[in-house]
Amino acid sequence: MYLHLLLRSLTERKSRTAIPFVAVMVGAALVTALVGVSLDMTEKMTRELRAYGANLAIVPDSGETQPSTGAVQEDLPDRLLAAFHRLDQRGALVGYVPYLYGVVQVNGVTVALAGTRFDQARRVYPYWGVTGRWGRDTDADAMVGTNAARRLGLRPGDRFIAEAGDEGRSQEFQVAGVVATGASEDEQMFVPLRFAQPLLNRPERISLVAASVIGGNDRVLAVGRDIVAQTPAARAQPIRRVAASEGRLLRRITVLVGVVTSVTLVAVLLCVMTTMTAAVVERQREIGLLKAMGAENRSISLLLLGEVGTIGLGGGLAGCGLGLLLCQAIEQSAFGSSLTIRPLVFPAVIGLAVGLSVLAGLIPVRRATAIDPAVILRGE
């Protein structure tokens, strides 16, 4: 009997049912799209922002090493790279770049040399302008800063010998590419770490590690603490200008999504409440007749809440489908990639749609239960 009354009530008043249904559907679609894009955007935007370089440096605890200058007082053991490798394997990093700084002589000219890993530098510093090609870590390749290349008269493909120390240590390199960054790297020469360590007579040592950590400032600090805990001689030095700016941007986006979602939910609540109140006013004679026939307030309440709950369920399901399409379109437009679907979003949005609809129906239900059948049936 209850289901029969519920179905008849929904189908006989299609215009009154359609308005809250569309409101819930649009609201659910917007919430699904906003939440889906927000969750996916945080990860993807973080990766996009990481294209601007490292946001964490691991330096010797007693030194004041800066990645931009290469001023080094002490070294670190290169075994700490294993910790970065594990983080990289877990997807916590865009990349990590070890550096071993020193000074060498090339054709009688003194130049700063940095041993590094080209495969990681290419990930962390994609904005480097390279004339020629990126070096290979397995070969005796060199990448020379544009100012250093000008002083040394080097071009891609040229070979040169770098000399270091009084012991006559030397190593022949071939210029793979010339680097232009607009920063201190333009004055330096980069070679594979495995060649720089014996050349500078500092086996198994590095000067610092510059890492690009995926996440905001809190995540950067957490990774720094984790690395330092495994290497007591090290100190984490967040590159705060990058990390803090990234964290502020992501927080503002989260707040914006929260505000828009809240406004959407309030609008849906008011729309459903207003429509259901008008429906109760129209159905006063019907409700009065049901009461006169012995229907209790509890039965009236269950009928009306069942109607609005069903509308919320249908609108939520339709809204999730529409929101998924909208979210996919936004992802393609903004990031040129497909949406990473998070299944938990859909039951959460559907539950929210049903709950919000039921909440919006409480005031109309209270009005319906206050109807006096004797007054209504007399036509007063």
Secondary structure, 3 states (H helix, E strand, C coil): CHHHHHHHHHHHCHHHHHHHHHHHHHHHHHHHHHHHHHHHHHHHHHHHHHHHCCCEEEEECCCCCCCCCCCCCCCEEHHHHHHHHHHHHCCCEEEEEEEEEEEEEECCEEEEEEEECHHHHHHHCCCCEEEECCCCCCCCEEEEEHHHHHHHCCCCCCEEEEEECCCCEEEEEEEEEEEECCCHHHHEEEEEHHHHHHHCCCCCEECEEEEEECCCHHHHHHHHHHHHHHCCCEEEEECHHHHHHHHHHHHHHHHHHHHHHHHHHHHHHHHHHHHHHHHHHHCHHHHHHHHHCCCCHHHHHHHHHHHHHHHHHHHHHHHHHHHHHHHHHHHHHHHCCCCCCCCCHHHHHHHHHHHHHHHHCHHHHHHHHCCCHHHHHCCC
